[in-house]
Amino acid sequence: MGRVGTITHRERHIGGFDIVHVKDVLDRTFATRVTNIFVIGEGTKPWISLPKGKGVKLTISEERDQRRRAKAQE
């Protein structure tokens, strides 16, 4: 499962792996190797349609709260 965000910074490491820093719509930042990055748009405008949630990874507690709210509404 992937995450969607805007590339904020790229660190070039000679003889090692290049690291890319990414920020999602909830202002959470994460870093990964450049080989794990797949560009799907320019800036904040995607070239493809995104599913519900727009590629934002929720924390375990946020997922739990969502499940509880959905179950309570049934």
C-alpha positions as CSV (number, residue, x, y, z in Angstrom):
1,M,0.0,0.0,0.0
2,G,1.4,3.4,-0.9
3,R,1.2,6.9,0.3
4,V,0.6,10.1,-1.6
5,G,2.3,13.4,-1.0
6,T,4.3,16.3,-2.4
7,I,8.1,15.9,-2.7
8,T,9.7,18.6,-0.5
9,H,13.4,17.7,-0.6
10,R,15.8,15.3,-2.3
11,E,19.1,14.4,-0.6
12,R,21.8,13.1,-2.9
13,H,24.3,10.7,-1.3
14,I,27.3,9.8,-3.4
15,G,27.9,6.1,-3.4
16,G,24.7,5.5,-1.5
17,F,20.9,5.8,-1.8
18,D,19.3,9.1,-2.6
19,I,16.6,10.0,0.0
20,V,13.4,11.9,-0.9
21,H,11.3,13.7,1.8
22,V,7.6,13.8,1.2
23,K,4.8,15.8,2.9
24,D,1.1,14.6,2.7
25,V,-2.1,16.7,2.9
26,L,-2.1,16.4,6.7
27,D,1.4,17.9,7.0
28,R,2.9,14.7,8.0
29,T,6.4,14.2,6.6
30,F,8.2,10.9,5.7
31,A,11.3,9.9,3.9
32,T,12.0,7.1,1.5
33,R,14.6,6.0,-1.1
34,V,14.2,7.7,-4.5
35,T,13.6,4.2,-6.1
36,N,10.4,3.9,-4.1
37,I,9.0,7.2,-5.5
38,F,6.4,7.1,-8.4
39,V,5.3,10.5,-9.6
40,I,1.5,10.8,-10.4
41,G,1.2,14.6,-10.8
42,E,2.7,18.0,-10.6
43,G,2.6,20.0,-7.4
44,T,-0.6,19.2,-5.6
45,K,-2.6,18.4,-8.8
46,P,-2.6,14.6,-9.6
47,W,-2.8,13.5,-13.2
48,I,-4.9,10.5,-12.2
49,S,-8.0,10.2,-9.9
50,L,-7.2,9.1,-6.4
51,P,-9.4,6.9,-4.2
52,K,-11.3,8.0,-1.1
53,G,-8.7,9.2,1.5
54,K,-6.4,10.6,-1.2
55,G,-3.5,8.3,-0.3
56,V,-3.2,9.5,3.3
57,K,-2.0,6.8,5.7
58,L,-3.9,6.9,9.0
59,T,-2.3,5.9,12.3
60,I,-3.5,2.8,14.1
61,S,-5.6,4.8,16.5
62,E,-7.2,6.8,13.7
63,E,-8.1,3.6,11.9
64,R,-9.6,2.3,15.1
65,D,-11.7,5.4,15.6
66,Q,-13.0,5.3,12.1
67,R,-14.1,1.7,12.5
68,R,-15.8,2.5,15.8
69,R,-17.6,5.5,14.3
70,A,-18.8,3.4,11.3
71,K,-20.0,0.6,13.6
72,A,-21.8,3.0,15.8
73,Q,-23.7,4.5,12.8
74,E,-25.0,1.1,11.8
